[in-house]
């Protein structure tokens, strides 16, 4: 169970946050300061992983108190869509790691983009399960 705290001064170290949370009785697994998009520069956002939903929900309600400073907390949103490669349409990895590099049509499963597909609507076939739906229809694969 993950929560985030934003706008935390860079001077406040992760171990001080961990101490503050355990001091009020929260069961924390990990406290990590995120980096900016460049990957090297520390950001003002802290990611906190809790043992369970109860600890996380209590934290969301109370926020973070470090010394005389108070920070609001927010729960991590749960991604409901499964990860899918937009090239080959397989699940559980993204295009960056695709070995196929051959575009698969989400409508008919052939080697072309869906925009170029000439298959009739009654010829729709998922490349993953071979049923009659678009390969990008996640309700069949979640």
C-alpha positions as YAML, in Angstrom:
chain: A
units: angstrom
residues:
- id: 1
  name: UNK
  ca: [0.00, 0.00, 0.00]
- id: 2
  name: UNK
  ca: [1.60, 3.21, -1.22]
- id: 3
  name: UNK
  ca: [1.06, 6.89, -0.46]
- id: 4
  name: UNK
  ca: [2.81, 10.06, -1.60]
- id: 5
  name: UNK
  ca: [3.71, 13.29, 0.17]
- id: 6
  name: UNK
  ca: [4.52, 16.29, -2.02]
- id: 7
  name: UNK
  ca: [6.46, 19.49, -1.40]
- id: 8
  name: UNK
  ca: [8.74, 17.98, 1.25]
- id: 9
  name: UNK
  ca: [11.89, 20.06, 1.72]
- id: 10
  name: UNK
  ca: [15.07, 18.40, 0.48]
- id: 11
  name: UNK
  ca: [16.64, 18.96, 3.92]
- id: 12
  name: UNK
  ca: [14.18, 16.49, 5.45]
- id: 13
  name: UNK
  ca: [15.85, 13.11, 5.07]
- id: 14
  name: UNK
  ca: [14.06, 9.80, 4.54]
- id: 15
  name: UNK
  ca: [15.10, 8.46, 7.94]
- id: 16
  name: UNK
  ca: [13.50, 11.46, 9.70]
- id: 17
  name: UNK
  ca: [10.25, 10.69, 7.90]
- id: 18
  name: UNK
  ca: [10.47, 7.02, 8.86]
- id: 19
  name: UNK
  ca: [11.08, 8.00, 12.49]
- id: 20
  name: UNK
  ca: [8.12, 10.40, 12.49]
- id: 21
  name: UNK
  ca: [5.80, 7.73, 11.09]
- id: 22
  name: UNK
  ca: [6.89, 4.95, 13.44]
- id: 23
  name: UNK
  ca: [6.69, 7.36, 16.39]
- id: 24
  name: UNK
  ca: [2.93, 7.74, 15.78]
- id: 25
  name: UNK
  ca: [2.50, 3.96, 15.46]
- id: 26
  name: UNK
  ca: [2.39, 3.49, 11.69]
- id: 27
  name: UNK
  ca: [3.93, 0.33, 10.24]
- id: 28
  name: UNK
  ca: [6.16, 1.52, 7.39]
- id: 29
  name: UNK
  ca: [8.00, -0.76, 4.97]
- id: 30
  name: UNK
  ca: [9.91, 1.85, 2.96]
- id: 31
  name: UNK
  ca: [10.36, 5.62, 2.56]
- id: 32
  name: UNK
  ca: [11.91, 6.85, -0.68]
- id: 33
  name: UNK
  ca: [12.47, 10.33, -2.08]
- id: 34
  name: UNK
  ca: [11.65, 10.31, -5.78]
- id: 35
  name: UNK
  ca: [13.93, 11.84, -8.40]
- id: 36
  name: UNK
  ca: [13.02, 14.37, -11.06]
- id: 37
  name: UNK
  ca: [12.56, 13.20, -14.65]
- id: 38
  name: UNK
  ca: [16.29, 13.54, -15.34]
- id: 39
  name: UNK
  ca: [16.75, 10.65, -12.91]
- id: 40
  name: UNK
  ca: [19.54, 12.26, -10.91]
- id: 41
  name: UNK
  ca: [18.04, 15.25, -9.13]
- id: 42
  name: UNK
  ca: [16.05, 14.61, -5.93]
- id: 43
  name: UNK
  ca: [12.44, 15.80, -6.06]
- id: 44
  name: UNK
  ca: [10.19, 17.15, -3.32]
- id: 45
  name: UNK
  ca: [7.93, 14.07, -3.48]
- id: 46
  name: UNK
  ca: [8.25, 11.18, -1.04]
- id: 47
  name: UNK
  ca: [6.90, 7.68, -1.75]
- id: 48
  name: UNK
  ca: [5.93, 5.74, 1.36]
- id: 49
  name: UNK
  ca: [5.08, 2.04, 1.35]
- id: 50
  name: UNK
  ca: [3.01, 0.77, 4.27]
- id: 51
  name: UNK
  ca: [2.51, -2.74, 5.62]
- id: 52
  name: UNK
  ca: [-1.22, -2.70, 4.91]
- id: 53
  name: UNK
  ca: [-4.20, -0.60, 3.80]
- id: 54
  name: UNK
  ca: [-5.14, 0.32, 7.36]
- id: 55
  name: UNK
  ca: [-1.77, 1.97, 8.02]
- id: 56
  name: UNK
  ca: [-1.85, 3.74, 4.66]
- id: 57
  name: UNK
  ca: [-5.42, 4.98, 5.15]
- id: 58
  name: UNK
  ca: [-4.62, 6.30, 8.63]
- id: 59
  name: UNK
  ca: [-1.66, 8.16, 7.13]
- id: 60
  name: UNK
  ca: [-3.79, 9.63, 4.33]
- id: 61
  name: UNK
  ca: [-6.22, 10.93, 6.95]
- id: 62
  name: UNK
  ca: [-3.61, 12.38, 9.32]
- id: 63
  name: UNK
  ca: [-0.79, 13.41, 6.98]
- id: 64
  name: UNK
  ca: [2.89, 13.68, 7.83]
- id: 65
  name: UNK
  ca: [4.15, 15.66, 10.82]
- id: 66
  name: UNK
  ca: [7.91, 16.28, 10.91]
- id: 67
  name: UNK
  ca: [9.05, 18.66, 13.63]
- id: 68
  name: UNK
  ca: [6.63, 21.61, 13.38]
- id: 69
  name: UNK
  ca: [5.80, 21.01, 9.70]
- id: 70
  name: UNK
  ca: [2.68, 19.27, 8.43]
- id: 71
  name: UNK
  ca: [2.37, 17.72, 4.96]
- id: 72
  name: UNK
  ca: [-0.78, 16.36, 3.34]
- id: 73
  name: UNK
  ca: [-0.67, 12.84, 1.95]
- id: 74
  name: UNK
  ca: [-2.40, 11.17, -0.97]
- id: 75
  name: UNK
  ca: [-2.92, 7.54, -1.87]
- id: 76
  name: UNK
  ca: [-1.29, 6.11, -4.96]
- id: 77
  name: UNK
  ca: [-3.90, 5.57, -7.65]
- id: 78
  name: UNK
  ca: [-4.32, 2.00, -8.80]
- id: 79
  name: UNK
  ca: [-3.82, 1.46, -12.53]
- id: 80
  name: UNK
  ca: [-6.77, -0.62, -13.69]
- id: 81
  name: UNK
  ca: [-5.50, -1.18, -17.22]
- id: 82
  name: UNK
  ca: [-3.00, -3.99, -17.74]
- id: 83
  name: UNK
  ca: [0.36, -3.09, -19.30]
- id: 84
  name: UNK
  ca: [0.28, -3.81, -23.04]
- id: 85
  name: UNK
  ca: [2.86, -3.35, -25.80]
- id: 86
  name: UNK
  ca: [1.46, -1.06, -28.51]
- id: 87
  name: UNK
  ca: [3.56, -2.78, -31.20]
- id: 88
  name: UNK
  ca: [2.80, -6.50, -30.80]
- id: 89
  name: UNK
  ca: [-0.19, -6.06, -28.41]
- id: 90
  name: UNK
  ca: [1.13, -8.65, -25.92]
- id: 91
  name: UNK
  ca: [0.62, -8.06, -22.20]
- id: 92
  name: UNK
  ca: [3.03, -7.48, -19.30]
- id: 93
  name: UNK
  ca: [5.67, -5.41, -21.09]
- id: 94
  name: UNK
  ca: [5.91, -2.21, -23.11]
- id: 95
  name: UNK
  ca: [7.10, -1.34, -26.63]
- id: 96
  name: UNK
  ca: [10.55, -0.34, -25.38]
- id: 97
  name: UNK
  ca: [11.21, -4.04, -24.63]
- id: 98
  name: UNK
  ca: [9.38, -5.52, -27.63]
- id: 99
  name: UNK
  ca: [11.46, -8.04, -29.55]
- id: 100
  name: UNK
  ca: [8.93, -8.32, -32.40]
- id: 101
  name: UNK
  ca: [9.21, -4.75, -33.73]
- id: 102
  name: UNK
  ca: [6.52, -5.75, -36.26]
- id: 103
  name: UNK
  ca: [3.28, -3.80, -35.85]
- id: 104
  name: UNK
  ca: [0.32, -6.09, -35.17]
- id: 105
  name: UNK
  ca: [-3.20, -4.94, -36.04]
- id: 106
  name: UNK
  ca: [-5.49, -4.74, -33.00]
- id: 107
  name: UNK
  ca: [-8.48, -5.55, -35.22]
- id: 108
  name: UNK
  ca: [-7.41, -8.62, -37.25]
- id: 109
  name: UNK
  ca: [-4.01, -9.66, -35.87]
- id: 110
  name: UNK
  ca: [-2.15, -9.25, -39.18]
- id: 111
  name: UNK
  ca: [1.13, -7.34, -39.66]
- id: 112
  name: UNK
  ca: [-0.11, -3.78, -40.23]
- id: 113
  name: UNK
  ca: [-1.45, -0.80, -38.30]
- id: 114
  name: UNK
  ca: [-5.14, -0.78, -37.39]
- id: 115
  name: UNK
  ca: [-5.56, 2.38, -39.50]
- id: 116
  name: UNK
  ca: [-4.57, 0.33, -42.57]
- id: 117
  name: UNK
  ca: [-6.85, -2.62, -41.76]
- id: 118
  name: UNK
  ca: [-9.36, -3.62, -44.44]
- id: 119
  name: UNK
  ca: [-10.88, -6.53, -42.49]
- id: 120
  name: UNK
  ca: [-14.65, -6.43, -42.12]
- id: 121
  name: UNK
  ca: [-16.13, -5.87, -38.66]
- id: 122
  name: UNK
  ca: [-17.25, -9.50, -38.49]
- id: 123
  name: UNK
  ca: [-13.60, -10.57, -39.04]
- id: 124
  name: UNK
  ca: [-12.34, -8.98, -35.80]
- id: 125
  name: UNK
  ca: [-9.95, -11.34, -34.00]
- id: 126
  name: UNK
  ca: [-7.82, -10.73, -30.93]
- id: 127
  name: UNK
  ca: [-4.19, -11.64, -31.58]
- id: 128
  name: UNK
  ca: [-3.82, -12.81, -27.96]
- id: 129
  name: UNK
  ca: [-6.82, -15.08, -27.31]
- id: 130
  name: UNK
  ca: [-8.23, -15.44, -30.86]
- id: 131
  name: UNK
  ca: [-11.71, -14.37, -29.71]
- id: 132
  name: UNK
  ca: [-13.83, -11.81, -31.56]
- id: 133
  name: UNK
  ca: [-12.82, -8.51, -30.00]
- id: 134
  name: UNK
  ca: [-10.09, -5.90, -30.45]
- id: 135
  name: UNK
  ca: [-6.75, -6.88, -28.92]
- id: 136
  name: UNK
  ca: [-6.81, -3.56, -27.06]
- id: 137
  name: UNK
  ca: [-10.09, -4.37, -25.28]
- id: 138
  name: UNK
  ca: [-8.70, -4.88, -21.77]
- id: 139
  name: UNK
  ca: [-11.92, -6.23, -20.24]
- id: 140
  name: UNK
  ca: [-11.14, -9.63, -21.77]
- id: 141
  name: UNK
  ca: [-7.61, -9.82, -20.38]
- id: 142
  name: UNK
  ca: [-7.69, -8.29, -16.91]
...
